[in-house]
Amino acid sequence: MVVVTFYREQFLRRTLWSCLAQRDIDLGEVELIAVDGSPTGSARDVVADIAEAARPLGATVRYVHEPRPGISHSRNAGIHAAAAELVVFIDDDEEAEPHWLARLVDCQARFNADVVVGQVYPMFELDRASRDPFWRWYFTADSRQATGEIARWGAPGTHNCLIVKRTCCVVDEPFDPALGLTGGEDTRFFFGVAARGGKVVWCADAIINEFVPAARSRWSYALHRQLRESQLHMQAFFWSGRPNIKSLAWWTAIGFGQIAVYAPLTLLCAVFDRSLAMKCSTKLAGGIGKLFWFPSLTLIGYGDRTAQPAARV
């Protein structure tokens, strides 16, 4: 298991302990690797404490320091450090359900998958956010598919996934360093796996819970993240050998449509339903991102203490 962390020691302890509390799995065969992407190595002592406490469980807990900026370098460092053929990623602000790991491993074996991805549900710091339909919708990653189905485009995420190193990591840097600060490195990774004929499947019962602090329950945060994710979605059409101009044109038209529909809807809904207005505004931001997608305009998503995982397009 690989946990990439960046100045989140207060959450990292809970994440690591949830990994060590897995059931129906032999912890003696599990290697838990914490990759610290902070320049100062801020998580070193936390990982050392947990490594010592985990010895009686038979699990190996390792610390890897990757000071180069960008999430891609940290993910690649985790891949290189992992000795096992199966590598599982979980984020440092998440908590795994007790049977999460066993179900990912079982799903990979049953369906001969190259990648297995699962669902993520939010745990909010603010009570008002937990009661708000918008925030529950925004932070829930659930494609509502049956276990074993090919994961829909946009469903995969490294915040809850298992990958097979032999088939998925065919280059020295499987996560593109060029996307290390903007995000989208995981989307490009899954895109490459699928383009090579790899099998990316959904596991409906491999569940992760993500802690959402108050700072992320802000409208400005949601709009910023949605805009960035739509920019990266459009850039994906240039990731293959030949640019997919047809798809680029189609999604550009969708972007115009989103602006035309959701701009007035946002204003209208703001009068009587704030949550619905927020949902419409994120769709509007997604439309804007589809038009202003050029790499030089891409917003930064990682490399500071507020960087967060990906959103829906």
N, C-alpha and C positions, 0 to 999 in steps of 0.2 A: 504494500500500500504506500502511496506517495501523497504527502500533504505539503502543498506549497504555501508558505506563510510570509507575511510582510507586515511587521509591526502590529500583530494581533495576538500578543501573548495571552491576553485575558480570555480570548476565545479558543486559542490553540489547545490549552489543557483539556477542555471539554471535548474537542474533536479527537485528540489522541486517545483519551480514555474511552470514548465511544468505539473507537477502532479496536481497542484491547478488550472490550466487553462483548465481542462477537461470539455468537453461539453456533453450534453445529459445524465448527471449523477447528482444526488443530492449530492452535496458536504457535506451536513449536515449528510449524512450517511457514509461519507468517513473518515477513520482514516489514517493519513500519519505518518509513524514511521521511523525515521532516526536512524539507529544503527551504532554507532561510534566504529570502531574496533581499533582505535589508542590508545596506552597506555596513552597518555596525554589528551585524550578527546578534541581534537583540533576543532571538529565541533560543540561544545556545543553552542557557541555564535551565530554562523550562524543559527542554528536551532531555537534558542530562538527568534532571530529577525524575522524569517519568521513565526514562530508560532504567534507572536504578530500581524504581518501584515495580517495574514490569518483569524483572528477572524471575521472580517465583512463578510467573505465568508461563514462562518458557518462550516468550516472544522476544524478538530482537528489535530494538528501537535505535535508529541511527540518525545522526545529525549531519546535514550537508550544507555548507555555506556557499551560496552563489551570489556574489556581490554585483555582478554585472546587471545594469538596469533592464527591466523588461520581464514580463511574465514568461516569455518563450524560453529564455535562458534557464529559468528555474525549472520549468517543465522538462526541458531537455536534460538538465542535471539529474532530475529524478529518474528519468528513463535510463541514463547511463549508470546510475548508482544501483539500480535494481538488479538483483541477481536472478530473480524468478522470470519465467517465461510469460506469466500473466502479471500485468501491472494494473493496479486499481488506483484511480485518483479520487480524492475527496478534498473540498476546500477547507480552509482553516477557520471558517465561521459556521461550520456545519456539524451536525450530530447524526451519526448513523443509527438506524434502527438495529436491534440485536441480531436479526437474521440477514441483514443487508449483504454482507460479503458472501455468505454461503449461497444466497440466491443468485448473485451475479455469476459466481463460479459455476453453479448448476446450469444456469441459462446458457452460458458459453459452451458447456459440454453438450448439452442437449441439442442445440441448434448449430453447432460447429461454427460459431460466430467469430469474426475477427475483432469486433467491438460490441460491447453490451452497454447500453445506457439505461438509466432509470430516472424515476421521478423525484422532484424536490418540492417540499412544502415549507412555507414560511413560519417562523416563530417571531412575533413582533415584540420589540421593547415597549412600544406605545400601545396602550389598550385601545385607543381610538382607531389606530391603524388596523388592529386585528378585527375590529367590527366593521371596517369599511370594505365594501365589495370591490372597490377599485384596487386597493393594495393587495387583497387576497388574490385577485386575478393577475395582477402584475408580477407578483413574485412566485406564483405557482408554476412549476415546470412539469406539466403532465400532458402528454400527447393523447391520452385516453385510448391507447392501443392495447391489444392483448399481448401477453408475453410471447416472444418469438417472431412477432411481425417486424418487417423492415422498418426501422425508425424513420419517421417523416423528416423531410428537410427542415432544419431549424430545431429539431428535437434534441439531437446530440449535444452534450456539453461535458467538459472535463470535470465539472463539479460533482458528477456521479457517473463514473464510467469504468469499464474494464477493457483493456486492450491486450492483444497478443503481440508481443514484441517482434517475433519472427516475421509476421506478415504485415504489420503496421509500421514498423520503424525500419524502413529500407534505406534511409539516408542518415547521415551523421547527426543532422539537426531536424528531426521530424516536425518540430514546432517552429515555424518560420520566425527568426529573430526580427525580421522587418516589421512584424506585427506585434512586437513585444510590448509597446507602449499604448497602442490604440486598442488592442484586443482583436479578436477574430482569428487568432492563431489556432484555436481549437476547431473552429469551423473549417478553416483551410486544411487542417489535419484530417478531419473526417471526410472532407471533399476528396482529398488525395486517396484515402483508403477506398472510397466508393468508386473512384475513377479507375483504380487498378482491379476492380472486380471484387473488392472486399465486401464482407457481409456485416452490416451494422444493424443490430436488432434491439428491440425494446424489451425491457424487463419490468413488468408492471408492479411487481411486489418487492423490488429492491429500492427501499425508501430512505431518503435523506431529509433531515429537517434543517433549514437554514435560519440562522439568527439574523434578524433585520433590525439594526439599531435605529434610533430616532433620526439620525442624520440622513438615512436613506428613505425615510417616509416623508419626503418633501416633493412637491410638484416639480420644482426646478431640477431635482435629481432625476426624476423619471423622464422628463423631456430631454435632458442632456444625453441620457443613456440611450433613449429610443432613437434620437437623431444619429448618434454614433453607430448604432447597430445597423441602421438602414444604409448608412454610408458604406459599411463593410459588406453588407449584402450585395450591393451593386458592384463593388470591386471584385467580388468572387467570380464574376463573369469574365475576368481576365486571367484567372488562375490556370486555365488549361493551356495547351499549346497554341491554340488559336482563339482570339477573343470571341465570345458568344454575343455577337452584335444583335441577333434577333431577340434573345432574352433580355439584353440590356435595353433595347427599344421598348419591349413589352412592359418591363418593370418601370421604365421612365413614364410610360403612359399611365400605369397604375399610380405612380407618385402624383402626377397631375390630378388624377381622379380623387385621390385621398385628400388633397388640398381643397379641391372644389367641393367635396362632400362634407369633410369634417371641420373646415373653418366656420361655416355658418352653424353647423350642429353644435360646435363647442360653445358659441355665443348663446344659442337657444337653450341648450341644456344647463348652462350656468345659472339660468333664472330659477329652475325648479329641481335640478338634480345635480349636485356638485360631483358626486362620484362618476356619474355618466359623462359629465363635462370633462373630467380628468381623463377618462378613457378615450373620449373623442380627441382630446388635445394630444394624447400620445400617438394616436393614429395620424393626426395632422403632422406632428414632428417626424413620424416615419415617412410621410410623403415628401417633406422638405429634404430629408436625408437622401431620398432616392434621386433628387435633382442635383443636389450639391454634394456629390459623392467623391469628388476628385481627391486623391491621396493627400495633396497639400492642404486640404480643408478638413481632413479627418480629425475629430476631437480625440484628446488623450483620455485613455481609460485606465491605465496602469502606471505605476511608478511613483505614486504618492500615497498617502495614508488613507485616502478616501476611495481608492480604486476598487471596483467591484466587478463581479462576474457578468456574463452576457445577458441580454434581454431578448424578447421576441421581436421579430421583424414584421 
